[in-house]
Amino acid sequence: MQEQPQWLAIAWAELGQKEWRGTADNPRIVDLFRDVGHAGEARDEVAWCAAFLGACLERAEHASTRSLRARSYLTWGQSIAVPRLGAVAVLSRGSDPALGHVGFVVGETPTELLLLGGNQGDEVTVEAFDRARLLDLRWPADPVVGEGTAHQSAGADRSDATFERALAHVLEMEGGYSDDPHDPGGATMRGITIGDYARERGVTLDATNRAQLTDELKRIPDALVKRIYLARYWKPSGAAELAPGLALMHFDAAVNQGVGTAIRILQQAVGARVDGEVGPETRAAIDRSPTPEVIAAYAEIRRRRYRELGHFWRFGRGWLNRVAKTEALALAWQQSEPATPARDEQKGPIEMTRETGTATEPKWWGESMTIWGALLTALTTVLPVIGPLIGINITAELITALGEQLVNVVQALAGLAGILMTVFGRVRASQPLTRRTVSLRL
């Protein structure tokens, strides 16, 4: 259960306050204007939803916009993607872009937001508003007094910088409104199909409402776009758990090719069992795979799948350009990421084993098959040449005693064994090496 912020508790205390009939003004409403610096306009006939909201924030020691314009809160605090208890909801009001309404979120349904606000029917009430009117959801940019770590963590992915950056790229790729007859998704705005929009509104798309929903889709608010992408693509695909570059590639594929398809592509790219579920096996495969290689493999699988589609002739060029741009940006993001010891392409004092994905201690170099293979190869190929120069002559007497052919065979077999040990040791290596003191008694 979400913790109620202080400003919301203050707002609840004003529930039921209403405008007075006649020339007298409700002093509780007049105080709202004074708290946000508008004592000269303190009359309850003046629209006061922003005064109510601002006063509640100020009384909780959070700066408001100190404006009586509801839309002033579009630039206040920080934008969040999904509703949160006590969040500031900024709504449109009619067709006039200068008008709006603000209130605090106290609940939601699939199609409506429940707001505690002022000047709702000339009083402080809780009312339901159509989500289609939502312009944005805002949250204080400064730390909230009294909020615990758990509450902050609950909202972390909503304002996650990687999601915001990835969404900006996806929206650039998707463009604006389109209604191509060859596109099975139908009318689309900023990547949101009319079918998805109808489901978000909680209505069934049919011939009677298609025109109205299409018109609404063309004017879809930014906040609703963000919420749809977060709820329908970012979270279900598991992109939030991936490294930034891979998250971008995966999120873009989920949007353009479907969440289920994107998960299967990810599993193919990391060599995991392809079952459409991001479980422990898939996560382990991701952890032990170098991210730049996974991004490249992911991009190639996307290209191949696009080419297999029947309408590739129509959209193929755009699809391939999209993959190329996404891959380049994903690799650039990954290169800019600081190194962490959790991924095996980044070396450190403790690494992850390929077999189990668990941290292990470095092993002694004497236990390394790779090292011994390299030494054996050197001994059998180099020592016969440089040996006489350092006082070790293993050729003349050896050849005399055993015969030249036998020595050649032994050297060849030993050299081959050394090479195989080196290759096999490198393939199975899972732990870094460390030095160990060894005492030899001659």
C-alpha positions as CSV (number, residue, x, y, z in Angstrom):
1,M,0.0,0.0,0.0
2,Q,1.3,3.4,-1.0
3,E,2.1,5.9,1.7
4,Q,0.1,9.1,1.7
5,P,2.3,12.2,1.2
6,Q,1.9,15.1,3.6
7,W,0.3,17.5,1.1
8,L,-2.5,15.0,0.4
9,A,-3.3,14.7,4.1
10,I,-3.6,18.5,4.2
11,A,-5.9,18.4,1.1
12,W,-8.2,15.9,2.7
13,A,-8.7,18.3,5.7
14,E,-10.3,20.7,3.3
15,L,-12.8,18.2,1.9
16,G,-16.3,19.7,1.7
17,Q,-15.2,23.4,1.7
18,K,-17.4,25.2,-0.8
19,E,-18.1,28.6,-2.2
20,W,-20.6,30.7,-0.3
21,R,-23.7,32.1,-2.0
22,G,-24.1,35.8,-2.3
23,T,-21.3,38.4,-1.9
24,A,-19.5,36.9,1.1
25,D,-16.5,34.7,0.5
26,N,-15.6,31.5,2.3
27,P,-12.5,32.5,4.4
28,R,-11.0,29.0,4.0
29,I,-11.0,29.5,0.2
30,V,-9.7,33.0,0.6
31,D,-6.7,31.6,2.6
32,L,-5.8,29.4,-0.4
33,F,-5.2,32.4,-2.6
34,R,-3.2,34.1,0.1
35,D,-1.0,31.0,0.6
36,V,0.1,31.2,-3.0
37,G,0.7,34.9,-3.1
38,H,-2.6,36.1,-4.7
39,A,-4.4,37.8,-1.8
40,G,-5.6,40.5,-4.1
41,E,-7.6,38.0,-6.1
42,A,-8.9,36.2,-3.1
43,R,-12.6,35.7,-4.1
44,D,-14.3,32.3,-4.3
45,E,-15.8,33.2,-7.7
46,V,-12.3,33.1,-9.3
47,A,-11.3,29.6,-10.5
48,W,-9.4,28.2,-7.6
49,C,-8.4,24.6,-8.4
50,A,-4.7,25.7,-8.8
51,A,-4.9,27.9,-5.7
52,F,-6.2,24.9,-3.7
53,L,-3.5,22.5,-5.0
54,G,-0.7,25.1,-4.6
55,A,-1.7,26.0,-1.0
56,C,-1.7,22.3,0.0
57,L,1.8,21.9,-1.4
58,E,3.0,25.1,0.3
59,R,1.6,24.1,3.6
60,A,3.5,20.8,3.3
61,E,6.7,22.8,2.7
62,H,6.9,22.1,-1.1
63,A,7.2,24.9,-3.5
64,S,4.2,25.3,-5.9
65,T,4.1,27.3,-9.1
66,R,2.3,30.1,-7.1
67,S,0.2,30.5,-10.2
68,L,-3.6,30.4,-10.6
69,R,-3.3,28.7,-14.0
70,A,-3.8,25.0,-13.9
71,R,-1.5,24.3,-16.8
72,S,1.4,26.0,-15.0
73,Y,1.9,22.6,-13.3
74,L,2.9,21.1,-16.7
75,T,6.4,22.4,-15.9
76,W,6.4,21.9,-12.2
77,G,8.4,19.0,-10.5
78,Q,9.1,16.0,-12.7
79,S,6.9,14.0,-15.0
80,I,5.9,10.5,-14.0
81,A,4.5,7.8,-16.3
82,V,1.8,6.2,-14.2
83,P,-0.5,7.5,-11.5
84,R,0.7,7.6,-7.9
85,L,-1.2,8.4,-4.8
86,G,-1.0,12.2,-4.3
87,A,0.5,12.9,-7.8
88,V,-0.6,16.1,-9.5
89,A,-2.8,15.4,-12.5
90,V,-3.0,18.2,-15.1
91,L,-6.1,18.0,-17.3
92,S,-7.4,19.8,-20.3
93,R,-10.7,21.7,-20.1
94,G,-12.6,22.1,-23.4
95,S,-10.8,22.9,-26.6
96,D,-9.1,26.1,-25.3
97,P,-5.3,25.3,-24.8
98,A,-5.1,28.0,-22.1
99,L,-7.6,26.3,-19.9
100,G,-7.1,23.3,-17.6
101,H,-7.8,21.7,-14.3
102,V,-5.5,20.2,-11.6
103,G,-6.0,17.9,-8.7
104,F,-4.4,15.2,-6.6
105,V,-4.7,11.6,-7.7
106,V,-6.4,9.4,-5.1
107,G,-7.5,6.5,-7.3
108,E,-8.0,5.2,-10.8
109,T,-10.1,2.9,-13.0
110,P,-9.2,1.7,-16.5
111,T,-10.9,4.7,-18.0
112,E,-10.9,7.4,-15.3
113,L,-8.7,9.1,-12.7
114,L,-10.1,9.9,-9.3
115,L,-9.0,13.4,-8.2
116,L,-9.2,15.2,-4.9
117,G,-9.4,18.8,-6.0
118,G,-10.8,22.3,-5.4
119,N,-13.3,24.1,-7.5
120,Q,-14.9,20.8,-8.5
121,G,-18.5,21.7,-8.6
122,D,-17.6,24.9,-6.6
123,E,-16.2,22.8,-3.7
124,V,-13.4,20.5,-2.6
125,T,-14.5,17.0,-3.6
126,V,-13.3,13.7,-5.1
127,E,-14.5,13.3,-8.7
128,A,-13.8,11.0,-11.6
129,F,-12.2,12.4,-14.8
130,D,-11.8,10.8,-18.2
131,R,-8.2,9.7,-18.8
132,A,-8.4,11.1,-22.3
133,R,-8.2,14.6,-20.7
134,L,-4.9,13.9,-18.9
135,L,-2.1,16.1,-20.1
136,D,0.6,15.0,-17.6
137,L,1.2,13.5,-14.2
138,R,3.7,15.4,-12.0
139,W,5.6,14.7,-8.8
140,P,7.9,17.0,-6.7
141,A,11.4,17.1,-7.9
142,D,12.8,17.7,-4.4
143,P,12.9,14.8,-1.8
144,V,9.6,14.2,-0.1
145,V,9.8,14.6,3.7
146,G,8.6,11.4,5.5
147,E,8.7,9.1,2.5
148,G,10.5,5.8,3.2
149,T,13.0,4.0,1.0
150,A,10.4,1.4,0.0
151,H,8.1,4.1,-1.4
152,Q,10.9,5.7,-3.3
153,S,11.9,2.3,-4.8
154,A,8.3,1.7,-5.8
155,G,8.4,4.7,-8.1
156,A,11.9,4.3,-9.3
157,D,11.2,2.6,-12.6
158,R,8.5,5.1,-13.4
159,S,11.0,7.9,-13.6
160,D,13.8,5.7,-14.8
161,A,16.2,7.6,-17.0
162,T,16.7,4.6,-19.3
163,F,13.0,4.3,-20.0
164,E,12.7,8.0,-20.8
165,R,15.7,7.8,-23.2
166,A,14.5,4.7,-24.8
167,L,11.0,6.1,-25.2
168,A,12.3,9.2,-26.9
169,H,14.1,7.0,-29.4
170,V,11.0,4.8,-30.0
171,L,8.7,7.9,-30.5
172,E,11.2,9.3,-33.0
173,M,11.1,6.0,-34.9
174,E,7.3,5.8,-34.8
175,G,6.6,9.3,-35.9
176,G,3.1,10.9,-35.9
177,Y,-0.2,9.8,-37.2
178,S,-0.5,7.2,-40.0
179,D,-3.3,5.1,-41.4
180,D,-1.7,2.9,-44.1
181,P,-4.1,0.4,-45.5
182,H,-1.3,-2.2,-45.7
183,D,-0.6,-1.8,-41.9
184,P,-2.6,-4.5,-40.0
185,G,-2.6,-2.3,-36.9
186,G,-4.8,0.3,-38.6
187,A,-4.7,4.0,-37.5
188,T,-1.7,4.7,-35.4
189,M,-0.5,7.8,-33.5
190,R,3.0,7.9,-32.1
191,G,3.1,4.1,-32.3
192,I,-0.2,3.7,-30.4
193,T,-2.7,1.7,-32.5
194,I,-6.3,2.6,-32.4
195,G,-6.9,-0.9,-31.0
196,D,-4.5,-0.3,-28.1
197,Y,-6.1,3.1,-27.5
198,A,-9.6,1.6,-27.3
199,R,-8.4,-1.0,-24.8
200,E,-6.8,1.7,-22.7
201,R,-10.1,3.5,-22.7
202,G,-11.9,0.3,-21.8
203,V,-14.2,0.4,-24.8
204,T,-14.8,-2.0,-27.7
205,L,-13.7,-0.6,-31.1
206,D,-16.5,-0.9,-33.7
207,A,-18.0,1.0,-36.6
208,T,-20.0,3.3,-34.3
209,N,-17.1,4.7,-32.4
210,R,-14.1,4.3,-34.8
211,A,-14.3,7.9,-36.0
212,Q,-14.5,9.4,-32.5
213,L,-11.7,7.2,-31.2
214,T,-9.6,8.0,-34.2
215,D,-10.1,11.7,-33.5
216,E,-9.1,11.2,-29.9
217,L,-6.1,9.2,-30.8
218,K,-4.7,12.0,-32.9
219,R,-4.8,14.2,-29.8
220,I,-3.5,11.6,-27.3
221,P,-1.8,13.3,-24.3
222,D,1.9,12.7,-23.7
223,A,1.2,11.3,-20.2
224,L,-1.1,8.6,-21.7
225,V,1.5,7.7,-24.4
226,K,4.1,7.2,-21.7
227,R,1.8,5.2,-19.5
228,I,0.8,2.9,-22.4
229,Y,4.5,2.3,-23.4
230,L,5.5,1.6,-19.8
231,A,2.6,-0.7,-19.0
232,R,2.3,-2.6,-22.3
233,Y,5.9,-2.8,-23.5
234,W,8.6,-1.8,-21.1
235,K,7.5,-3.7,-18.0
236,P,6.1,-6.9,-19.7
237,S,9.2,-7.3,-21.9
238,G,11.6,-7.1,-18.9
239,A,13.6,-4.3,-20.5
240,A,14.0,-2.6,-17.1
241,E,16.2,-5.5,-15.9
242,L,18.7,-5.2,-18.9
243,A,21.8,-3.2,-19.4
244,P,20.8,0.2,-21.0
245,G,22.0,-0.6,-24.6
246,L,20.3,-4.0,-24.6
247,A,17.2,-2.5,-23.0
248,L,16.9,0.0,-25.8
249,M,17.1,-2.7,-28.5
250,H,14.7,-5.0,-26.6
251,F,12.2,-2.3,-25.9
252,D,12.2,-1.1,-29.6
253,A,11.6,-4.7,-30.8
254,A,8.8,-5.2,-28.3
255,V,7.0,-2.1,-29.6
256,N,7.5,-2.8,-33.3
257,Q,7.4,-6.6,-33.3
258,G,5.5,-7.5,-30.2
259,V,6.5,-8.3,-26.6
260,G,6.4,-12.1,-27.1
261,T,8.5,-12.0,-30.3
262,A,11.0,-9.6,-28.6
263,I,11.5,-12.1,-25.7
264,R,12.1,-14.9,-28.2
265,I,14.6,-12.9,-30.1
266,L,16.4,-12.0,-26.9
267,Q,16.6,-15.7,-26.0
268,Q,18.0,-16.6,-29.4
269,A,20.6,-13.9,-29.1
270,V,21.9,-15.2,-25.8
271,G,21.6,-18.9,-26.6
272,A,18.9,-19.6,-24.1
273,R,15.9,-22.0,-24.5
274,V,13.3,-20.1,-26.6
275,D,10.1,-20.3,-24.6
276,G,8.9,-16.7,-24.5
277,E,9.4,-16.4,-20.8
278,V,12.2,-14.4,-19.2
279,G,13.0,-16.9,-16.4
280,P,16.2,-17.8,-14.4
281,E,17.8,-19.6,-17.4
282,T,17.4,-16.6,-19.7
283,R,18.7,-14.2,-17.1
284,A,21.7,-16.4,-16.5
285,A,22.4,-16.5,-20.2
286,I,22.1,-12.7,-20.4
287,D,24.5,-12.3,-17.5
288,R,27.2,-14.4,-19.0
289,S,27.0,-12.9,-22.5
290,P,29.0,-9.9,-23.6
291,T,26.3,-7.2,-24.1
292,P,27.7,-5.7,-27.3
293,E,27.7,-9.1,-28.9
294,V,24.1,-9.7,-27.8
295,I,23.0,-6.4,-29.3
296,A,24.6,-7.3,-32.6
297,A,23.1,-10.8,-32.6
298,Y,19.7,-9.3,-31.6
299,A,19.8,-6.8,-34.5
300,E,20.6,-9.5,-37.0
301,I,17.7,-11.8,-35.8
302,R,15.4,-8.8,-36.1
303,R,16.5,-8.2,-39.7
304,R,15.9,-11.8,-40.6
305,R,12.5,-11.9,-39.1
306,Y,11.4,-8.8,-40.9
307,R,12.5,-10.3,-44.2
308,E,10.3,-13.2,-43.6
309,L,7.1,-11.1,-43.3
310,G,4.7,-10.9,-46.2
311,H,4.5,-7.1,-46.3
312,F,8.3,-6.6,-46.2
313,W,8.0,-5.2,-49.7
314,R,6.0,-2.3,-48.3
315,F,7.7,-1.5,-45.0
316,G,11.0,-3.4,-45.2
317,R,13.3,-0.5,-46.0
318,G,11.9,1.5,-43.0
319,W,12.2,-1.5,-40.7
320,L,15.8,-2.2,-41.6
321,N,16.7,1.5,-41.2
322,R,15.1,1.4,-37.8
323,V,17.1,-1.6,-36.7
324,A,20.3,0.0,-37.9
325,K,19.7,3.2,-36.0
326,T,18.6,1.4,-32.9
327,E,21.7,-0.9,-33.0
328,A,24.1,2.0,-33.4
329,L,22.5,3.9,-30.5
330,A,22.4,0.8,-28.3
331,L,26.1,0.2,-28.8
332,A,26.9,3.8,-28.1
333,W,24.9,3.7,-24.9
334,Q,26.7,0.5,-23.8
335,Q,30.1,1.9,-24.5
336,S,29.3,4.9,-22.3
337,E,28.3,2.7,-19.4
338,P,30.7,2.4,-16.4
339,A,32.2,-1.0,-16.0
340,T,30.7,-3.3,-13.4
341,P,32.0,-6.7,-12.2
342,A,28.6,-8.4,-12.7
343,R,29.1,-9.0,-16.4
344,D,31.8,-11.3,-17.7
345,E,33.0,-9.0,-20.5
346,Q,34.2,-6.7,-17.7
347,K,37.2,-8.2,-15.8
348,G,37.7,-7.6,-12.1
349,P,38.9,-9.4,-9.0
350,I,35.7,-11.5,-8.8
351,E,33.8,-12.7,-11.9
352,M,30.7,-14.7,-12.8
353,T,31.2,-18.3,-13.7
354,R,29.6,-19.5,-17.0
355,E,28.3,-22.7,-15.5
356,T,26.4,-21.2,-12.5
357,G,26.4,-17.4,-12.7
358,T,27.6,-17.2,-9.2
359,A,30.6,-15.2,-8.0
360,T,33.8,-17.2,-7.4
361,E,37.3,-16.5,-6.1
362,P,40.3,-16.3,-8.5
363,K,42.1,-19.7,-9.1
364,W,45.8,-20.4,-9.0
365,W,47.5,-20.3,-12.4
366,G,48.9,-23.7,-11.9
367,E,45.3,-25.1,-12.1
368,S,44.8,-23.6,-15.5
369,M,44.8,-26.0,-18.5
370,T,45.3,-23.0,-20.8
371,I,48.7,-22.2,-19.1
372,W,49.9,-25.8,-19.1
373,G,48.9,-26.2,-22.8
374,A,50.8,-23.1,-23.8
375,L,53.9,-24.3,-21.8
376,L,53.9,-27.7,-23.4
377,T,53.5,-26.2,-26.9
378,A,56.5,-23.9,-26.2
379,L,58.7,-26.7,-24.9
380,T,58.1,-28.9,-27.9
381,T,58.5,-26.3,-30.6
382,V,60.8,-23.6,-29.2
383,L,63.2,-25.5,-26.9
384,P,64.8,-27.6,-29.6
385,V,65.8,-24.4,-31.4
386,I,67.0,-22.2,-28.5
387,G,68.1,-25.0,-26.2
388,P,71.7,-25.3,-27.5
389,L,72.1,-21.5,-27.1
390,I,71.5,-21.7,-23.4
391,G,73.4,-25.0,-22.8
392,I,70.6,-27.4,-23.2
393,N,71.2,-29.7,-26.2
394,I,68.4,-32.2,-26.6
395,T,68.7,-32.9,-30.3
396,A,72.0,-34.6,-31.2
397,E,72.1,-37.3,-28.5
398,L,68.4,-37.8,-28.6
399,I,68.3,-38.2,-32.4
400,T,71.3,-40.6,-32.2
401,A,69.7,-42.7,-29.5
402,L,66.1,-42.8,-30.6
403,G,66.2,-41.9,-34.2
404,E,65.2,-38.8,-36.0
405,Q,61.7,-40.0,-37.0
406,L,60.7,-40.9,-33.5
407,V,61.7,-37.5,-32.2
408,N,59.7,-35.8,-35.0
409,V,56.7,-37.8,-34.2
410,V,56.9,-37.2,-30.4
411,Q,57.4,-33.4,-31.0
412,A,54.5,-33.3,-33.4
413,L,52.2,-35.1,-31.0
414,A,53.2,-33.1,-28.0
415,G,52.8,-29.8,-29.9
416,L,49.4,-30.9,-31.0
417,A,48.4,-31.8,-27.5
418,G,49.7,-28.4,-26.2
419,I,47.6,-26.5,-28.8
420,L,44.5,-28.5,-28.0
421,M,45.0,-28.0,-24.2
422,T,45.3,-24.2,-24.8
423,V,42.2,-24.0,-26.9
424,F,40.1,-26.2,-24.6
425,G,41.4,-24.4,-21.5
426,R,40.4,-21.0,-23.0
427,V,36.9,-22.2,-23.9
428,R,36.1,-23.6,-20.5
429,A,37.8,-20.9,-18.5
430,S,35.5,-19.3,-16.0
431,Q,37.7,-17.9,-13.3
432,P,40.5,-15.3,-13.3
433,L,44.0,-16.4,-12.3
434,T,46.0,-15.5,-9.3
435,R,49.6,-16.2,-8.2
436,R,50.5,-18.7,-5.5
437,T,53.8,-19.2,-3.8
438,V,55.3,-22.6,-4.8
439,S,58.5,-24.0,-3.1
440,L,60.7,-26.5,-5.1
441,R,63.2,-28.6,-3.3
442,L,66.1,-29.8,-5.5
